[in-house]
Amino acid sequence: MTDPSLFPDADDATHGSRPPTPLADRLPKGPENPEQPSTEAPSPGMKRDLQRAFLILLGTGLIIGALTATGVVWVMHHFNLIGVPEQPAP
């Protein structure tokens, strides 16, 4: 057996370790009075810019989609992948 004087905390219920600290205590603390996020409506100029950007992205997506669909149909026609396959004679 080991000498109990070598490990003075051995009889402690935690066996010498500290209890875990809660996560909230380990996280950095923020300011006491955080600023409230702004709930104001965007300005008319910003709203117009957002609508313009949305429409540009939507139009670009539609053009890319149309070109991709056209390319797929052309490739399928080129390799004769459209239509009913030929049936082998029995």
N, C-alpha and C positions, 0 to 999 in steps of 0.2 A: 504494500500500500504506500501511497505517497504521503509525505509529511504535510499535515493540514496547515502548518505555519507558512508553507511555500505559496499557498493559495488562500489568502485570508477571506476572499469573497465567495468561496466555494459553497458555503452554506446559504448564500443569498438565493432567493427564488429566481432571480434573473440570471444567475450564474455569471455575474460579472459584466453582462452586457446591458446597454441602455435600452429602454423601450423605444420603438420606432416613433419618430416625430411625424405628425400629420403633414400631408403634402402642402396644405395651405400655409403652414408655418415656414416651409422651405422656399416658397415662391417669392419673387421680388414684390415688394409693396408698391402700389401705385400712389398717385397723389390723393390727398384726403378728399378734395372736391373735384372730381373729374368733370371736364366740360361735357355738357349734354350734346349729343350729336344734333346737327341742324336738321329740322324737319320742314324747312321752308321749301316751297316749290322752286324748281330751277327757273332762271331768268328766261325771258322770251328768246333772247339770242342763243342761249345754250340749248334750249329746247329745239330751236330751228336747226342748230348744228347737229344735234343728236338724231333728229329725223332725217336730215340729209345723209349722215353717215350710215344710218340704218338702210335707207333706200339704195345707196351705192353698194353696200354689202349684199343686199337682197338681189339687185340687178346683176351684180358680178356672179353671184352663185347661180342664178338662173341661166346666164350665158354659158358658164362653165358646164352646167348640167346638160344644156342643149347640145353643146359641142361634143360632150362625152357620149351622149345617147346617139348622136349622128355617127360618131366614129365606131361605136359598137355595131350599129346596123350595117355600116359599110363593110366592116371586117367580116361580119356574118355572111353578107352577100358574096364577098370576095372568095371566101373559103367554102361557099355553098353549104352553109350551116342552117339555112332557112328552108323550110318546106318538109315534105314527107320523105323520109329516107327510102331508098330503093329497096324493094323486097327481093330477096334471092329466090330464084326459081326452085320449086321443090323437086 
